[in-house]
Every structure is written in structure tokens, then in C-alpha cells.
Amino acid sequence: MPNLISTDQLSNSNDSHWLTSATQPLTGFPRVFGTEGTARSPRTRFGLQERVTSLRDAQEMVLSNRSFMGELAGDDVLRMCNDLDSRGALLFDQFWQEIGEIPWLVPFNSADPVRTPRSLDIDNPRVRAAFTKAVAEAPDGPIRDHQFALDGKGKRIPMHGGANALGVYNLIETSKGQAVGGTSFLFAVRFNGKACPEARPILANSQSSNPASPHYSDQTELFAAKRWLPGRLCQG
């Protein structure tokens, strides 16, 4: 079984074992564990390039809702259409879905797996056609108006997060705007040398599956507000 113990930062986002560490790749394992030397998902690349040095860093990183693909291709898109009145996250999401297979100018390089592929080919007719279509069809408004969870009474809870394809570490999968999967149990822990580690958990989809329960959406409301619960790892 692939395993790695290191004082360096490690990260795995339901991806291959190969790039758990950008500086210490794991190689030579059977294919059943995942591919080696192949392009990583945007979410994996985001997690590997972020530096976490404290409990607060970990909490902020996982709920930052930054789009790694947006950051990677944003300047290219602006050069393609620098006078556009942007409609933000929803426009870019629609645009990225329309492109399909991304035409990068710098292809994947297994010797530089976190920074490649990169540089969107904005002269590619498929890219320009996808952007034109996205501008015409993307919902006009902030993401809070179009991405949501439901409480037990059908009330919409505006939901942050985004798709793996966009490189959003806070993974939220939707169907017609409603959150149906992705981020579930978050647990940030800092081993501080004391008997009881410092911890902050949150269960994004709440504890109860009974819509009549007061706990059906209580933690979902907290998650939507980026509020964490105190950790209970020790008696006291």
C-alpha cells in the first residue's frame, strides 16, 4: 500500500497516490492504486500549491472557495476580452463547461505536475465560441442566488463552494442549483504539544436525515456562514 510520512506538507483530494507530495512523488505501485506521472485534477493542484502553517490557515484554505482554474486562466480570458463587464463565478463556470477539453499552450509535464498544464489558448476558435455562448446563457447574478441547499421546510440556504473542474477545494456538486454532494465532514486539527489537540469540526450536510428534526439543517446553516464548531477531543 502506498504510504508517506513526512515533515513536508501532504495533500490528497481523492486522487492518485502519486502526488501526495509535490516534492516526494510515490512511484512503482500497482495501477489499482491510481496512475503515476499523469495530469492531476485542478483540486489536487490547488491543494498542493497552498501552504498551510496553522489551524487558521487550514480552515481558511478549505473554505476559501477560490477557483484554481479561474486563477490559472483568468488573465488569459481578460486578454481575450478585456472590456467585458464580468458576471463573475457563474459566468466562468458556464464558460469552463462549454469549452470541454481545455486547449492549454503549455502541456502537462510530469516533472512539473503542479504548474502544468497552463496558459489557455485564447486564439483557439473553440475557446472564443464557448465564451460567447457563456456570456449569452450564464445566469446573471451572484452565486448565492443560484447555488443552494434546502432546510427541512424547503427554505433555500445559499451555498458557497464549487466544482472539481474549476479547482475549488471546497467541492460542492449541484443539480439544477441544489447542492447534492461534495464537502461533508470537515475536521481541522492542530497538534499543539498539549494533552488535548486544538480542533474545529463541521458537518456540512448536518446530522439528521429527518426533515422534521431540528438537526436536519442546523450545521448546514453554520457551514454556509463558514462557522466551525468547537472540537470535543478530550473530556473537560
Secondary structure, DSSP 8 states (H G I E B T S, - for coil): ------SS----SS--STTSSSSS---S--GGG--SSS---HHHHHHHH----SHHHHHHHHT---BHHHHHHHHHHHHHSTT----HHHHHHHHHHHH-S--EEE---TTSTTT-SEEE-TTSHHHHHHHHHHHHHS--S-GGGT-EEE-TTS-EEE---B-GGGTBSSBEEEETTEEEEE--EEEEEE--SSSS-EEEEEETT-S---TTSTTSSHHHHHHHTT-------S--
